[in-house]
Amino acid sequence: NGHARENITKRNGHNGVTVFTFPEWLEPHRDVWDAWIEARTKAKHPPTEWAKSLAVIKLEGLRDEGHNVRSLIAEAAFHNWQSFYVRDKEAR
């Protein structure tokens, strides 16, 4: 939904820094999200605040298509992927 997306990031007026706000709908999956962030950081590709916001938007779209968000994040963490991908045989 468009309103939720507007609240994911906010630009700080004086220095233009993007501040990421973890969305409420994703809260039950924070453990796998944190594992994904940790995997990316250990692989020397930590996501920026803006990249986290884009990742949430992507996950929101995949969720709306009926995909299992928890599985997508867990698989991305396991494979050290920088984004989320739907595999051909991914169960919904």
PyMOL commands that set and color helices and strands:
alter all, ss='L'
color gray80, all
select helices_A, chain A and resi 2-6+24-42+49-64+69-79
alter helices_A, ss='H'
color red, helices_A
select strands_A, chain A and resi 9-11+18-20
alter strands_A, ss='S'
color yellow, strands_A
deselect
rebuild
show_as cartoon
